[in-house]
Amino acid sequence: MSLDETHDPARVSWVKSANGHADFPIQNLPLGVFSSDGVSPRGGIAIGDSILDLRALFESGLLKDDAGRAALLAFGDSLNPLLQAGGQLRRALRRQVSELLSDQSQRSLIEPMLHDAGDCRIHLPASIGDYTDFYVGIHHALNVGRLFRPDNPLLPNYKHVPIGYHGRASSVRPSGAVVQRPLGQLKAAQEAAPTFGPTHRLDYELELGAWIGAENDLGKPVPLAQAEQHLAGLCLLNDWSARDVQAWEYQPLGPFLAKNFLTTISPWIVTAEALEPYRIAPDPRPESDPAPLPYLDDPTDRSRGGFALALEVRLSTQKMRQSGLDDVVISLSHARHMYWSIGQMITHHTSNGCNLRAGDLLGTGTLSAPTPDGFGSLLELTKGGAEPITLPSGETRTFLEDGDEIVLTGRLDAHGRVAIGFGECRGRIAMADVT
């Protein structure tokens, strides 16, 4: 990929709210699915505080050739057909939409196709066939490892293989979905037998989600040099976790009910094309670390496999909201803390011949920073619940309580570029259903 006029920092839109927008200036143009009164679920593009209706835009006849074909694939309630079509059609759509939204002479034609985002419902952007969660945040792995194995926090395989597990696609929901406290088997160390009830150690996890576009055939691994041809874009992802359920169930087969009750994502796909100006080299590995095996090593991935992406977690409680207190930032991290890149995740996932399909979702795992102000979970921030954090209301937290709300945000920024974001990844805790 290369930069083009859609990335021009001087380009502005006649959609006034787009200019200076924290997430959706004209340099972004993320893809999603929306509906509103009288408008069935369909593909759209976020621009400022508005959503451009791709079906209406196609029917106007303003889109030509590949751009028109791309919009036609976004008519339904999921973007899977458009994702599967690959980057050429997405790039054509992006270029023509960027031109239309920046050309004042097109305003009278396009403006009726815009919907106020505040009046719309935003859906999952794709029908997710499979969801895989990785563990590529090395500082999270070290922090959690130290809680249980102080002398040897990283397992021997961590620096050789991108660790992951298959999650549950059916419980992935867009930002704003209620997080109902899950039930599960719980067993404290001093108890002789487990009990069943609501989790007492509900946690968030600060992650990125990678959307798969073009597919690979069963039995055909994806070389690392080609991996990003299969990346459609990114979102934010919160893999809610019941830590006490997890502690009892995860051996010997790993995460299960402690994770699959809900995963929240930001619902807009920030496309691979929009990400281009913010590509950076991943953090260098210590010289003492083993070199990746050849199938996980590529010079292009070494030079631009990372993202200039700052990540933030905010928390509010019911008491804080009732008292008029703003939510509080509890974590500031960065995507550069990924030990394995998105490309390496894709390549390893397919290395045994596994076929990825359009609309599949890959989570990075928790992306903690090396210092406490950037820890990406309460498990780390409170050292397993031993050291509560104090909030502006005077309340303390070891893990999340009913009424608490977590908001993840992310900001891609680079020198000389217009910053872009994802929108919110928000979830509020509701009490468990014990009926």
C-alpha positions as MATLAB code, in Angstrom:
seq = 'MSLDETHDPARVSWVKSANGHADFPIQNLPLGVFSSDGVSPRGGIAIGDSILDLRALFESGLLKDDAGRAALLAFGDSLNPLLQAGGQLRRALRRQVSELLSDQSQRSLIEPMLHDAGDCRIHLPASIGDYTDFYVGIHHALNVGRLFRPDNPLLPNYKHVPIGYHGRASSVRPSGAVVQRPLGQLKAAQEAAPTFGPTHRLDYELELGAWIGAENDLGKPVPLAQAEQHLAGLCLLNDWSARDVQAWEYQPLGPFLAKNFLTTISPWIVTAEALEPYRIAPDPRPESDPAPLPYLDDPTDRSRGGFALALEVRLSTQKMRQSGLDDVVISLSHARHMYWSIGQMITHHTSNGCNLRAGDLLGTGTLSAPTPDGFGSLLELTKGGAEPITLPSGETRTFLEDGDEIVLTGRLDAHGRVAIGFGECRGRIAMADVT';
ca = [
       0.000    0.000    0.000;
       1.006    3.615   -0.375;
      -0.236    7.008    0.690;
      -2.555    8.899   -1.621;
      -4.774   11.970   -1.649;
      -7.153   10.429    0.925;
      -4.400   10.755    3.532;
      -3.642   14.406    2.748;
      -3.612   16.258    6.099;
      -4.770   19.419    4.311;
      -7.953   17.775    3.021;
     -11.112   18.951    4.781;
     -14.762   18.067    4.362;
     -17.864   20.132    3.800;
     -19.298   17.985    6.633;
     -18.352   20.544    9.270;
     -18.295   18.140   12.220;
     -15.616   16.072   10.474;
     -12.991   18.814   10.576;
     -11.097   18.378   13.823;
     -13.222   15.400   14.855;
     -11.449   13.279   17.473;
     -12.192   10.002   15.668;
     -13.747   10.438   12.248;
     -12.191   13.210   10.151;
     -12.171   12.731    6.392;
      -8.777   10.977    6.647;
     -10.453    8.027    8.416;
     -13.734    6.957    6.698;
     -14.277    3.744    8.682;
     -16.796    1.118    7.611;
     -19.744   -0.074    9.674;
     -23.379   -1.154    9.696;
     -26.130    1.162   10.952;
     -29.906    1.489   11.024;
     -32.405    4.161   12.025;
     -36.128    4.828   11.858;
     -37.203    3.818    8.373;
     -33.709    2.677    7.406;
     -32.947   -1.048    7.586;
     -29.460   -2.218    8.662;
     -26.951   -1.467    5.916;
     -23.378   -0.423    5.283;
     -22.236    3.075    6.113;
     -19.157    5.236    6.508;
     -18.598    7.422    9.579;
     -17.744   11.040    8.803;
     -17.669   13.419   11.773;
     -20.946   13.113   13.676;
     -22.722   11.680   10.619;
     -23.012    8.372    8.767;
     -23.009    8.174    4.985;
     -25.553    5.660    3.646;
     -23.723    3.468    1.113;
     -26.899    2.051   -0.391;
     -28.227    5.523   -1.091;
     -24.862    6.550   -2.488;
     -24.809    3.580   -4.857;
     -28.354    4.256   -6.020;
     -27.420    7.867   -6.779;
     -25.106    6.707   -9.556;
     -22.261    8.877   -8.280;
     -19.918    5.957   -7.657;
     -18.025    4.520  -10.596;
     -16.503    1.136  -11.405;
     -14.873   -0.616   -8.414;
     -16.228    1.956   -5.974;
     -19.753    1.209   -7.092;
     -19.130   -2.527   -6.858;
     -17.818   -2.052   -3.331;
     -20.913   -0.109   -2.223;
     -23.174   -2.761   -3.753;
     -21.507   -5.343   -1.508;
     -22.456   -3.249    1.547;
     -26.227   -3.322    0.951;
     -27.001   -5.930    3.623;
     -26.750   -6.126    7.391;
     -23.138   -7.295    7.367;
     -20.023   -6.217    5.505;
     -18.725   -9.759    4.941;
     -19.089   -9.589    1.139;
     -17.186   -6.300    1.012;
     -14.467   -7.586    3.342;
     -14.062  -10.731    1.277;
     -13.615   -8.684   -1.911;
     -10.244   -7.451   -0.643;
      -8.330   -4.212   -0.704;
      -8.768   -3.078   -4.306;
     -12.488   -2.413   -3.951;
     -12.083   -0.839   -0.506;
      -9.425    1.544   -1.849;
     -11.596    2.556   -4.789;
     -14.555    3.243   -2.497;
     -12.387    5.214   -0.089;
     -10.949    7.417   -2.833;
     -14.291    8.295   -4.406;
     -16.059    8.871   -1.076;
     -13.172   11.078    0.093;
     -13.456   13.115   -3.103;
     -17.237   13.483   -2.814;
     -17.083   14.521    0.841;
     -14.389   17.127    0.203;
     -15.898   18.643   -2.962;
     -18.269   21.461   -2.032;
     -20.032   21.153   -5.389;
     -21.245   17.667   -4.371;
     -22.751   18.778   -1.082;
     -26.335   19.214   -2.250;
     -26.287   15.722   -3.762;
     -24.638   13.911   -0.852;
     -26.099   15.708    2.169;
     -29.504   13.929    1.983;
     -27.624   10.615    2.278;
     -26.143   11.559    5.668;
     -27.696   10.416    8.931;
     -27.050   11.932   12.342;
     -25.048    9.240   14.156;
     -26.804   10.097   17.409;
     -30.122    9.036   15.875;
     -28.774    5.721   14.571;
     -28.192    2.280   15.980;
     -24.725    0.938   15.227;
     -24.534   -2.832   14.725;
     -21.704   -5.330   14.490;
     -20.006   -4.562   11.171;
     -19.740   -8.208   10.118;
     -21.139  -11.630   10.835;
     -18.295  -13.142   12.854;
     -17.752  -16.771   11.952;
     -14.792  -17.305   14.258;
     -13.080  -15.304   16.999;
      -9.525  -16.016   18.150;
      -7.854  -14.258   21.068;
      -4.070  -14.022   21.184;
      -1.694  -13.116   24.016;
       0.797  -10.808   22.297;
       1.057   -8.110   24.984;
       4.297   -9.124   26.665;
       3.996   -6.759   29.646;
       0.572   -8.200   30.479;
       2.006  -11.706   30.176;
       4.867  -10.770   32.497;
       2.602   -9.063   35.041;
       0.156  -11.945   35.223;
       2.985  -14.472   35.260;
       4.607  -12.728   38.232;
       1.399  -13.116   40.244;
       1.553  -16.904   39.911;
       5.190  -17.674   39.015;
       7.332  -14.856   40.495;
      10.611  -16.527   39.592;
       9.648  -17.536   36.053;
       6.739  -15.384   34.818;
       6.918  -16.235   31.101;
       6.282  -19.786   29.995;
       9.049  -21.248   27.784;
       7.051  -20.990   24.556;
       6.063  -17.308   24.805;
       8.981  -15.820   22.839;
       8.831  -18.536   20.180;
       5.143  -18.782   19.279;
       2.190  -16.325   19.221;
      -0.047  -17.883   21.882;
      -3.810  -17.858   21.268;
      -7.075  -19.652   21.923;
     -10.409  -19.903   20.132;
     -13.071  -17.727   21.727;
     -16.814  -17.485   21.254;
     -18.034  -15.432   18.274;
     -21.713  -15.552   19.282;
     -21.194  -13.321   22.328;
     -19.264  -10.502   20.604;
     -21.322   -7.300   20.854;
     -20.885   -3.664   19.764;
     -20.084   -0.819   22.117;
     -22.864   -0.030   24.578;
     -24.138   -3.571   25.091;
     -24.959   -4.393   28.711;
     -22.335   -6.467   30.514;
     -24.305   -8.857   32.699;
     -22.224  -10.217   35.542;
     -21.658  -13.881   34.737;
     -22.248  -16.900   36.937;
     -19.694  -19.644   37.296;
     -17.929  -22.159   39.466;
     -15.767  -20.462   42.087;
     -13.227  -22.016   44.425;
     -10.973  -20.099   46.765;
      -7.708  -21.725   47.782;
      -8.906  -22.362   51.334;
     -12.198  -23.965   50.250;
     -12.568  -27.730   49.979;
     -15.033  -27.637   47.100;
     -16.311  -25.149   44.516;
     -19.547  -23.196   44.704;
     -21.685  -21.704   41.935;
     -22.601  -18.040   41.793;
     -21.821  -14.588   40.400;
     -18.178  -13.763   39.769;
     -16.566  -11.559   42.431;
     -13.543  -10.686   40.248;
     -14.951   -9.210   37.047;
     -12.300   -7.496   34.945;
     -11.764   -5.722   31.633;
      -8.962   -6.279   29.113;
      -7.563   -3.554   26.847;
      -7.112   -5.102   23.395;
      -7.192   -4.482   19.670;
      -9.304   -6.513   17.275;
      -8.137   -7.340   13.746;
     -10.808   -7.955   11.087;
     -10.032  -10.509    8.394;
     -10.860   -9.566    4.815;
      -9.600  -11.722    1.960;
      -9.718  -15.434    2.785;
      -7.168  -18.219    2.463;
      -8.074  -21.721    1.308;
      -8.020  -24.641    3.721;
      -4.548  -26.160    3.667;
      -2.920  -22.986    2.287;
      -0.858  -21.099    4.904;
      -0.435  -17.339    4.486;
       3.231  -16.257    4.237;
       4.130  -13.316    6.452;
       5.007  -11.210    3.400;
       1.368  -11.590    2.276;
      -0.358  -11.561    5.661;
      -1.560   -7.983    5.580;
      -3.350   -8.567    2.285;
      -5.796  -10.429    4.532;
      -6.208   -7.596    7.076;
      -9.344   -5.524    6.487;
      -8.875   -3.229    9.458;
      -8.811   -2.799   13.220;
     -11.181   -2.073   16.103;
     -10.919   -1.796   19.883;
     -11.777   -4.899   21.887;
     -12.608   -5.539   25.542;
     -12.434   -9.224   26.443;
     -14.330   -9.129   29.740;
     -12.950  -11.698   32.158;
     -14.220  -13.442   35.311;
     -10.876  -13.959   37.046;
     -12.122  -16.252   39.818;
     -13.945  -18.490   37.346;
     -10.831  -18.457   35.175;
      -8.526  -19.481   38.036;
     -10.580  -22.603   38.724;
     -11.373  -23.729   35.180;
      -8.444  -22.813   32.960;
      -6.224  -25.829   33.636;
      -5.569  -27.899   31.588;
      -7.340  -26.542   28.491;
      -7.289  -22.768   28.969;
      -9.999  -20.051   28.908;
     -13.649  -21.087   28.658;
     -16.643  -19.708   30.581;
     -14.528  -17.035   32.238;
     -14.213  -15.317   28.860;
     -17.050  -16.281   26.530;
     -19.963  -14.524   28.264;
     -19.258  -11.239   26.411;
     -16.659   -9.481   24.289;
     -17.257   -5.808   23.456;
     -15.848   -4.121   20.357;
     -15.884   -0.644   18.878;
     -18.239   -1.117   15.913;
     -16.388    0.781   13.174;
     -13.713   -0.924   11.066;
     -10.782    1.456   10.694;
      -9.583    0.092    7.391;
      -6.098   -1.054    6.495;
      -5.985    1.843    4.030;
      -6.744    4.416    6.741;
      -4.056    2.878    8.957;
      -1.290    3.379    6.401;
       0.176    6.708    7.655;
       0.471    5.344   11.190;
       2.561    2.253   10.498;
       5.746    2.025   12.550;
       8.397   -0.528   13.360;
       7.486   -2.700   16.354;
       9.505   -2.221   19.508;
      12.854   -3.967   19.072;
      13.276   -7.229   20.926;
      16.061   -7.559   23.489;
      19.215   -8.994   21.931;
      19.000  -11.943   24.306;
      15.576  -12.975   22.970;
      15.394  -15.797   20.424;
      14.955  -14.762   16.807;
      11.545  -15.675   15.339;
      11.483  -18.832   13.296;
      11.817  -18.082    9.560;
       8.078  -18.319    8.832;
       7.490  -15.575   11.434;
      10.177  -13.233   10.141;
       9.966  -10.752    7.263;
      11.857   -7.476    6.693;
       8.712   -5.501    5.859;
       6.980   -6.701    9.003;
      10.060   -5.715   11.015;
      10.021   -2.206    9.542;
       6.278   -1.420    9.589;
       4.418   -4.164   11.435;
       3.382   -1.882   14.303;
       1.009    1.050   14.779;
       1.413    4.546   16.237;
      -1.661    3.976   18.358;
      -2.198    5.327   21.882;
      -4.777    3.477   23.993;
      -6.801    4.694   26.962;
      -9.101    3.128   29.569;
     -11.611    5.216   31.554;
     -13.748    4.080   34.498;
     -16.848    5.545   36.084;
     -18.999    4.211   38.904;
     -22.679    4.718   39.600;
     -21.767    6.960   42.544;
     -19.437    9.065   40.393;
     -22.130    9.632   37.763;
     -24.750   10.492   40.395;
     -22.305   12.984   41.950;
     -21.558   14.620   38.608;
     -17.952   13.419   38.601;
     -16.236   12.734   35.294;
     -14.940    9.289   34.529;
     -11.295    8.758   35.413;
      -8.428    7.546   33.251;
      -7.009    4.388   34.817;
      -4.702    3.263   32.021;
      -2.680    4.824   29.191;
      -1.001    2.248   26.975;
       0.197    1.887   23.381;
       0.025   -0.665   20.579;
       3.821   -0.687   20.324;
       3.843   -3.052   23.301;
       2.798   -5.971   21.089;
       5.499   -8.655   21.121;
       4.021  -10.250   17.975;
       2.557   -8.207   15.103;
      -0.873   -8.511   13.504;
       0.841  -10.009   10.459;
       2.573  -12.621   12.604;
      -0.755  -13.453   14.235;
      -2.350  -14.048   10.827;
       0.581  -16.087    9.545;
       0.801  -18.269   12.632;
      -2.980  -18.794   12.690;
      -2.838  -20.187    9.160;
       0.552  -21.958    9.436;
      -1.093  -25.342    9.935;
      -3.431  -24.785    6.997;
      -6.291  -23.255    8.996;
      -8.543  -21.203    6.738;
      -9.468  -17.703    7.873;
     -12.741  -16.322    6.521;
     -13.979  -12.815    5.840;
     -15.408  -11.354    9.032;
     -13.257  -13.437   11.361;
     -12.011  -11.453   14.336;
      -8.579  -11.785   15.970;
      -7.943  -10.230   19.393;
      -4.433   -9.212   20.381;
      -4.722   -9.992   24.068;
      -4.227   -7.340   26.721;
      -1.832   -4.568   25.649;
      -0.298   -3.323   28.864;
       2.531   -0.819   29.074;
       5.652   -1.622   31.119;
       4.667    0.805   33.928;
       1.606    0.699   36.230;
      -0.050    3.735   34.630;
      -0.425    1.636   31.487;
      -1.553   -1.708   32.881;
      -4.472   -2.981   30.783;
      -6.507   -4.847   33.413;
      -7.506   -4.551   37.056;
      -5.805   -7.878   37.713;
      -2.517   -6.065   37.060;
      -3.417   -2.648   38.484;
      -4.431   -4.136   41.850;
      -1.869   -6.973   41.889;
      -4.518   -9.636   41.858;
      -6.805   -7.676   44.194;
      -4.176   -7.129   46.892;
      -3.794   -3.372   46.323;
      -7.102   -1.554   45.609;
      -7.135    1.586   43.496;
      -8.818    4.718   44.875;
     -11.238    6.708   42.711;
     -12.127   10.454   42.830;
     -15.359    9.601   44.665;
     -13.375    8.016   47.501;
     -14.476    4.560   46.420;
     -11.951    1.798   45.970;
     -11.855   -1.011   43.449;
     -10.066   -4.307   43.201;
     -12.396   -5.598   40.486;
     -15.503   -4.220   38.789;
     -18.762   -3.768   40.684;
     -22.318   -3.523   39.380;
     -22.941   -0.112   37.813;
     -19.281    0.399   36.875;
     -18.618    1.440   33.291;
     -15.445    0.936   31.277;
     -14.678    2.923   28.106;
     -11.776    2.096   25.801;
     -10.566    4.629   23.234;
      -7.672    4.695   20.795;
      -5.927    7.405   18.814;
      -3.691    6.903   15.777;
      -1.332    9.827   15.344;
       1.907   10.561   13.490;
       3.986   13.642   12.765;
       2.401   15.780   10.059;
      -0.761   13.664    9.958;
      -4.355   14.155   11.081;
      -5.107   11.919   14.046;
      -7.909    9.377   13.699;
      -9.707    7.067   16.137;
     -12.158    4.228   16.528;
     -15.050    5.676   18.483;
     -15.823    4.224   21.893;
     -15.750    0.670   23.166;
     -18.112    1.048   26.127;
     -19.709   -1.383   28.556;
     -21.597   -1.015   31.851;
     -21.882   -3.802   34.418;
     -25.356   -5.075   35.331;
     -26.074   -7.418   38.202;
     -26.069  -11.155   37.636;
     -29.271  -12.963   36.754;
     -29.629  -15.472   39.580;
     -33.263  -16.402   38.917;
];
